[in-house]
């Protein structure tokens, strides 16, 4: 074990638990799935209950998968897809900075997950237990899987389901 492995573990845990907490909150926090569904409907993600459930489930699965370092590029792709959809539907019009509800946070989560996919999860991961030093899911493969699958998922979701509400004149 090296400082590199410990650093990757810390990064994976922080990223993964953070995203999983967002999913948990959609299921069990404040408005739960019905409240999240109403909000999703209001931003143009219809049907709201379907998208609230899919988003919450994906946040938990991708978060825990990245934290555990299990098939790392796949949960990283989940981060990319989720953050692309969030950035486009909610934060895009607000500019870059998070202090004005911009897409800065979405970018940091997605790119950090992609970096982990490219570097590999390190020795303190389930991928190491499964693949050892010859992990075929890291390096260029990990980067391409995370970015390609993530962009395809996020863009596909937006193209198929996103119908932004009409702006009211006023």
FENGIBEL-V351437 format. One record per residue. N is the residue number from 0. RES is the residue in three letters. SS is DSSP state (h for helix, s for strand, l for the rest). PSI is psi in radians with two decimals (none if undefined). Layout:
BEGIN
n:res:ss:psi
N:RES:SS:PSI
N:RES:SS:PSI
END
This chain:
BEGIN
n:res:ss:psi
0:UNK:l:2.41
1:UNK:l:2.94
2:UNK:h:-0.54
3:UNK:h:-0.83
4:UNK:h:-0.72
5:UNK:h:-0.73
6:UNK:h:-0.77
7:UNK:h:-0.68
8:UNK:h:-0.82
9:UNK:h:-0.82
10:UNK:h:-0.81
11:UNK:h:-0.76
12:UNK:h:-0.79
13:UNK:h:-0.85
14:UNK:h:-0.86
15:UNK:h:-0.81
16:UNK:h:-0.62
17:UNK:h:-0.86
18:UNK:h:-0.73
19:UNK:h:-0.63
20:UNK:h:-0.63
21:UNK:h:-0.77
22:UNK:h:-0.77
23:UNK:h:-0.75
24:UNK:h:-0.61
25:UNK:h:-0.64
26:UNK:h:-0.74
27:UNK:h:-0.13
28:UNK:l:-3.11
29:UNK:l:-1.71
30:UNK:l:-0.05
31:UNK:h:-2.80
32:UNK:h:-0.74
33:UNK:h:-0.73
34:UNK:h:-0.73
35:UNK:h:-0.68
36:UNK:h:-0.75
37:UNK:h:-0.73
38:UNK:h:-0.76
39:UNK:h:-0.77
40:UNK:h:-0.72
41:UNK:h:-0.43
42:UNK:h:0.00
43:UNK:l:0.17
44:UNK:s:1.71
45:UNK:l:2.48
46:UNK:l:2.39
47:UNK:h:-0.76
48:UNK:h:-0.72
49:UNK:h:-0.87
50:UNK:h:-0.61
51:UNK:h:-0.75
52:UNK:h:-0.77
53:UNK:h:-0.77
54:UNK:h:-0.81
55:UNK:h:-0.77
56:UNK:h:-0.77
57:UNK:h:-0.70
58:UNK:h:-0.76
59:UNK:h:-0.84
60:UNK:h:-0.82
61:UNK:h:-0.71
62:UNK:h:-0.87
63:UNK:h:-0.63
64:UNK:h:-0.77
65:UNK:h:-0.74
66:UNK:h:-0.72
67:UNK:h:-0.28
68:UNK:l:0.76
69:UNK:l:1.99
70:UNK:l:0.90
71:UNK:h:-0.75
72:UNK:h:-0.45
73:UNK:h:-0.88
74:UNK:h:-0.57
75:UNK:h:-0.67
76:UNK:h:-0.63
77:UNK:h:-0.74
78:UNK:h:-0.82
79:UNK:h:-0.85
80:UNK:h:-0.85
81:UNK:h:-0.81
82:UNK:h:-0.57
83:UNK:h:-0.83
84:UNK:h:-0.78
85:UNK:h:-0.78
86:UNK:h:-0.74
87:UNK:h:-0.80
88:UNK:h:-0.55
89:UNK:h:-0.77
90:UNK:h:-0.31
91:UNK:h:-0.81
92:UNK:h:-0.22
93:UNK:h:0.05
94:UNK:l:-2.90
95:UNK:l:-0.82
96:UNK:l:2.36
97:UNK:h:-0.49
98:UNK:h:-0.31
99:UNK:h:0.47
100:UNK:l:0.53
101:UNK:l:-3.02
102:UNK:l:0.20
103:UNK:h:-0.86
104:UNK:h:-0.74
105:UNK:h:-0.75
106:UNK:h:-0.80
107:UNK:h:-0.77
108:UNK:h:-0.83
109:UNK:h:-0.84
110:UNK:h:-0.63
111:UNK:h:-0.73
112:UNK:h:-0.69
113:UNK:h:-0.71
114:UNK:h:-0.73
115:UNK:h:-0.72
116:UNK:h:-0.68
117:UNK:h:-0.76
118:UNK:h:-0.47
119:UNK:l:2.76
120:UNK:l:-0.13
121:UNK:l:3.11
122:UNK:l:-0.38
123:UNK:l:1.04
124:UNK:l:2.82
125:UNK:h:-0.53
126:UNK:h:-0.67
127:UNK:h:-0.70
128:UNK:h:-0.71
129:UNK:h:-0.84
130:UNK:h:-0.37
131:UNK:h:-2.57
132:UNK:h:-0.37
133:UNK:h:0.81
134:UNK:l:1.98
135:UNK:l:-0.10
136:UNK:l:0.40
137:UNK:l:3.10
138:UNK:l:-2.51
139:UNK:h:-0.66
140:UNK:h:-0.84
141:UNK:h:-0.76
142:UNK:h:-0.84
143:UNK:h:-0.68
144:UNK:h:-0.83
145:UNK:h:-0.83
146:UNK:h:-0.85
147:UNK:h:-0.89
148:UNK:h:-0.68
149:UNK:h:-0.82
150:UNK:h:-0.72
151:UNK:h:-0.78
152:UNK:h:-0.84
153:UNK:h:-0.84
154:UNK:h:-0.70
155:UNK:h:-0.79
156:UNK:h:-0.80
157:UNK:h:-0.79
158:UNK:h:-0.67
159:UNK:h:-0.69
160:UNK:h:-0.44
161:UNK:s:2.11
162:UNK:l:1.60
163:UNK:l:2.49
164:UNK:l:2.57
165:UNK:l:2.41
166:UNK:l:2.38
167:UNK:l:2.36
168:UNK:l:2.51
169:UNK:l:none
END
